[in-house]
Amino acid sequence: MMNDSQLSAANYSSGPQAPALPPPHPSIALGFSKSTFTYEELAAATSGFSQANLLGQGGFGFVHKGVLPNGKEIAVKSLKSGSGLGEREFLAEVEIISRVHHRHLVSLVGYCIAGGERWLLVYEFIPSGTLEFHLHGKGQPTMDFPTRLNISLGSARGLAYIHEDCHPRIIHGDIKAANILVDCSFEAKVSDFGLAALSEDSYTHASTRVMGTFGYSAPEYASSGKLTEKSDVFSFGVMLLELITGRHPIDPSGEEEESFVDWARPLLTRVLDGGNMEGLVDPRLANNFNPQEMTRLVACAAASIRHSAKRRPKMSQIVRALEGDVSLHDLNETKPGNSSVLGSGSGSSDYDTISHNNDKQKFRRREFMNSPEINASSSEYGATDDYGNVDSASSGESPGSMKSGIGKNSPQSRGP
């Protein structure tokens, strides 16, 4: 490893793995307990932001693994420039994020301001990778149902906390399987919360930057660009569908006309009306699940993906439903035998194929107009073979069984 004298800012143009960073900015003391790092310290921790330590990249920037002098492992997120925020606004947002502490949220360790125009966030390093990798990664054992249910509940608790127990509230803006990390016990930790505010017009949560991932984003976001707690709920519902079905919500070919949500809605209705789960539940589970618990998961997914944002439940309601503390019929606003998952009160989807295609075009038009580097299906945690290239096995394959706990084929650990 290079010594400190070698780690000058001039050495960090560093080729394709990361953009050149400006010279370091002096540490700034704030009124909260998170550490301030110099650029040299983080460069030393990440071996000069080397390709070997690159965990991934995405819409917000690059993520590198690092090790501090005391041996603590960290994940360093280098935020892309051009957010429109100044230093004062960035520090205000960091102060908000720094006050958030919950067992199901990835913790912020500290931050760095380099040159006054580029910002780095330092997070705890999570040891077992992303939900996306373990659910879809080639060669990964099949995730068993208790693990899926536990991850659903943990991530719901983390989201409920930032939506309802933080002041000011925090809207995530990009809930997806790639942003749910799992620790050594396969407990869920939500990553990247608070980053939606690090964009223009942060106080109205309306941004010219594309925040979500197509396939997970709520239909109203494609039209308005405005993020709300209920748009997070929709994305969470899509992730629940992913856990139920074992299918990825994004068609890699881009040729699928019907959305994942539209495909699932009639199947969800059938389950809630009569309990017939054929065609919906991941066949790799081979019926090894508790039907009552699966029905709870289905009901929460159905309520979360309502086209009407106002009719979606709060995350705290979803937590109680997953815990079995509320009636599923109350959650879905239905009477037994008369489910209306589609939310229109009729027998047809109120978010049809035409609406899906129109919103897909709007989303991608916003994406390409504002940030052509961002791929709608990209993940900051899946850029290399070691970090979860998720060319998923088909749902009919049975690569084994993952029990609750550490999978045998966990990737190298990663951070948010």
Secondary structure, 3 states (H helix, E strand, C coil): CCCHHHCCHHHCCCHHHCCCCCCCCCCCCCCCCCEECCHHHHHHHCCCCCHHHEEEECCCEEEEEEECCCCCEEEEEEECCCCCCCHHHHHHHHHHHHCCCCCCECCEEEEEEECCCEEEEEEECECCCEHHHHHHCCCCCEECHHHHHHHHHHHHHHHHHHHHCCCCCCCCCCCCHHHEEECCCCCEEECCCCHHHCCCCCCCCECCCCCCCCCCCCHHHHHHCECCHHHHHHHHHHHHHHHHHCCCCCCCCCCCCCCHHHHHHHHHHHHHHHCCCCCCCCHHHCCCCCHHHHHHHHHHHHHHCCCCHHHCCCHHHHHHHHCCCCCHHHHCCCECCECCCCCCCCCCCCCCHHHHHHHHHHHHHHHHHHCCCCCCCCCCCCCCHHHCCCCCCCCCCCCCEECCCCCCCCCCCECC
